[in-house]
Amino acid sequence: GGNEGIGFAIPIDMFMFVATQLIDTGKVSRAFLGVNLDSKFGPAMAAELGLPRPTGARVNGITAGSPAEAAKLQLGDVILQFNGATVEDDGHLVTLVSLTPVGKAVPVVVFRNRTAITIEVTLADRSKFKPHN
């Protein structure tokens, strides 16, 4: 029965987002963008694409009928900014999306064909999409 040195931390922003939803509506809704991300995206691929540094999250799949598809995100796009925040990596993008209210339209800056462009995406409710198997 000793302490094994294992701890779990929940970011306060996530806690407050979930708590507020539970208080206001009695349930938690998670936003959904509808992209699969390339976990192998790193410095070499960033340089090959023409990015000055390895930042962002590279799209390697788009869910049919998703907000990403509706906004015309494309395979190979690198998401550099989401709703005004610079995207550090895949995990950071997932956190940014999950802290955004369902139905909110947000600007997304993507790097495509060696150019940064801004696309507006309206996030959907994750529960409306079947999980990937």
C-alpha positions, -999 to +999 in steps of 0.1 A: +000+000+000+028+025-007+030+054-031+044+041-064+052+076-077+024+075-102+003+105-106-023+117-131-028+153-140-058+169-158-051+204-173-072+230-154-085+243-188-099+209-196-114+205-161-131+238-162-144+232-197-159+198-187-172+211-153-190+241-170-207+218-195-218+195-168-232+223-147-249+240-177-263+210-196-257+179-175-235+163-202-202+168-219-200+174-257-166+171-274-158+190-306-148+171-337-126+183-366-124+150-385-087+146-394-062+118-389-028+131-380+006+119-392+026+108-361+058+105-382+057+142-391+090+157-379+120+179-389+129+160-421+093+161-435+088+197-424+120+207-443+108+187-474+075+205-474+092+239-471+084+247-435+111+267-417+107+245-385+089+213-375+057+227-361+020+219-366+001+187-373+001+170-407-032+157-420-030+122-434-067+113-433-101+131-434-133+116-421-162+116-446-189+141-438-167+158-412-161+195-406-126+190-421-141+177-453-168+204-454-140+231-450-120+214-478-089+205-457-067+183-478-044+153-473-009+167-467-020+200-452-001+210-421-023+227-395-002+256-381-028+275-362-061+266-347-084+294-335-055+318-332-032+294-312+000+281-328-002+243-331+029+227-316+022+190-326-006+164-329-014+162-292-016+200-289-041+202-318-062+175-302-063+195-270-071+227-288-100+211-306-114+194-274-114+227-256-135+244-283-173+245-281-192+223-305-207+244-334-181+271-331-166+284-364-128+288-360-100+300-383-075+273-391-042+282-408-028+254-429+004+251-449-004+239-484+018+240-515+044+260-496+019+287-487+000+294-455-038+298-460-067+304-436-097+282-437-128+285-415-140+253-399-172+248-380-167+220-354-192+192-350-202+171-320-179+141-318-208+118-307-224+122-341-194+103-357-186+066-353-153+058-337-125+045-359-119+008-357 
